[in-house]
Amino acid sequence: MIERLFPLIQLCDSNFPSGSFSHSFGMETYIQEGKVHDAASLKAFLKVYISKSLTYTDGLGCRLAYEFVSSHRAEGIWYLDELLYAACSPRESREASKRIGQQMAKLCSNLYPSEELLAYLKKIQGKQCYGHPAIVFALVCTELNLTVEMAIYACLYAAVSSLIQNAVRGIPLGQTTGQSLLLWSHEVIQTAVAFIKALPEDELGRTLPGLEIAQMRHENLHVRLFMS
């Protein structure tokens, strides 16, 4: 079991070169407006972001991708890739997920190659798919013979860990505070995973209008540390 967990730990590391360290997915807008300015306000933001956005996008997307590859329905993965891209209205966030997904697919096809992941990368390179990190997590976890729960945990954890590290730089916060927030997030992620397991497929793409507006407004900020 441990030999299968090591690759997953590596994939979830905030130092994994997926490019996620360059994106805040709208959080920087809230930081500049003073709505996210300390540990307490960041915790409030993360709780909403996980339960009202990540749950219905990356989380549910990862579960569906896992189910498609496990039942050998490759066409479902290609369609899911299109849905995840189209469901993200803010241009910066849509392009951010695309870039992270493409980079992850490229890296993981070398680190943890599988027939399904190589086929996904080929589709991306052929401009037939966009690329999304949730799908890459699902493909890697099925290849490692990890459960769907582990795939969703990993997908959400990596996204939250990256956001917290970016908040440490952007607010800024101390590293100890950042690690305390990451520890706090474990329970929130566990709750989200339990919820995602029972979500119907047609809930994919739900999010909060306020968050989408913050993501859209980000590109017009006077000073930006992040690309989204």
N, C-alpha and C positions, 0 to 999 in steps of 0.2 A: 504493500500500500504506500509506504513512504516514498518509493521511487517514482510513484505517480504524482505524489503531492509536491515534490521538489520542482518539477516544471511549472506547476500551477502557482507556487509561491513566487517563482521567478517572473511569471507573466503578470502577477498582481503587484509586483514591486513598483513603487512610484518612479524608480530610476529606469524602468523598462522603456526603451526609446521609441515609444509609440507616437510621441508628439503631444500627448495630453497636457504636459506641463505648460504649453503655450495657450491653453484655452480655459476660460472661466464659465462659459455657457450662461452669460448674463449676470453672474455674481459680481463682476467688476462694476456694473452699472449701479447695483445696490451699495457697493462699497463707496463709490464716489458720491452718491446721494446721502451717505451717512446712515443708511438703514441697516447695513451690516458694518459694524465698527468695533466689535469686541467678541469675546468667546460666547457670550449669551445670545447675541443677535445672530452670530454665525450658526449656532446650534439651532435656533428657530428656523433660519433659512434652510439648513440642511434637512431638517425633519420634513419640511414642506416639499423640498425638492425631491427627496427620496420617495415619499409616499404619494405625491401627486404628479410627478413627472417621470423619474427613473423607473418606477414600478410599471408604468404603462408603455414605456418605450423600450429601453435597454433590457429591463427585467423580463417583461412578457415576450419581447423579441427573442431573447436568449432561449427561453423555454420552448417557444414554437420552433426555432431553428433546431434545437436538440431533438424535438419530437420528429421533425421532418427527416433529419439525417438518420435517426435511429430506425425509422420505418422505410428508409431508402426512397424517399420522395424528394429527389433533388430539385424538381420543378417548384416545389413549395419554398425552398430556400431562395431561389432566384426571385420569386414573386414577393417573398418577405423582404428581401433587400430593397425592392422597388417601393414597397409600402412604407418601410422605415424612412427612406429618403423623402418620399412625398409627404409624409405626415409631419415633418419638421418644417414649419412655416418660416422661421427666421433664417435668412440666407447664411449668416455667419455660423450659426450652430449647425445648420445642415451641412455646410462645407467642412466644418470641424469634424463631425462624425465620419464623414466620407474620408477625409485625410487620415484620421486615426485608424479607421477600419482598413484602409488600403495599406498603410504602413505595417499594421499588425499582421495582415494576411501575408505580406511579403516576408516579414521576419519569421513568422511562425511556420511558414512553408519550408523554411530551412531548418528551424529548430525542432519542430514537431510535425514533420510531413505526414500527410495522409492523402488518400485518393480524393476525398471530398474537399479538403482544404486546397489542394492543388487545382482542382476543378474550379473552385470559387475564385482563386487568384487568376486563373486563365480567363474567366468571365470578366473580371475587373480589368485586366490588361486589354481585353478585347472590347472594352466599353459596353459590355452587355450587362454588367452589374456595377453598382456604385462603390460598395464596400461599407461595412458597418462593424464596429467592434463587438457588438452583442453576438453577431453571427460567428465571428472568429472564435470567441470564447466557447460557444456551443460546439463548434467543429473540433477544437483542440480537446475539450473535455470528453467528447465521445471517443476520440482516438485514444485518450488516456484511460478509458473505461471508468470514468468518474460519473457519479450520479447527476441527474438533472438539477437536483438541489445544489450540489457543489458548483455546477456551472453557473447558476444564477447568483449564488453567493459571491463567486469570484468576479463575475461581471459587475455587480453592484459595488463590491468592496473596492475594486480598482478605480471605479469612477469617483467614489466618495473620497478615497485616499488622495487621489490627484487634486480634487477640489480643495480639500483641507490644506494640502501643501501649498497650493496656489494662494489660499487665503492667508496663510502664514506670511507669505511674501507681500501680498497685496494690502492687508489691513494696516500695519503688520501685527503678527502675534509671535510669541516665543515658541520655540520648538517643543518645549514641555507642554504648553497649552495645546499645541497641535496634536500631540500624541494622546493627550487626555481626551480630546474631542474624537479622535479616531477610535479610542476604546469605547467611548459613549455610543458611537455610531453602530457598534456591533449589534446591540439589541434592536435598534431601529431597522437594520438590514435584515435581521432574523425575522422580524414581524412582517417586513415587506415580502420576503421569500415565501413565507407561509401563505400570504395573501395571493401572490402571483401564481402559485400552484393551482389555485381554483378559479383564476380569471378566465372568462370566455374569450375566444380569439377576437371577437369584434370590439373588444375594449382597447385594442392596440392603437397607440397614438394619442390617447387622451392626455391633456396637460392643462395648465392654468393659463388663461389669457394674459394675466399680469406678468407671468414669467416670460411668456413669448414676447410681450411688448418690451420688457427689459432687455431681452436678447436682441431685438431689432434696434433698440436705441443705442446699443453698445457701440456700433460703428461710427456714431456721431459724437462720441465723447471727445473732449479736448485732449486728454492725455490717456494713453492706454498701455498697460503692461502686457495685456493678453490679446490674442487674435480674435477671440469671441467672448 
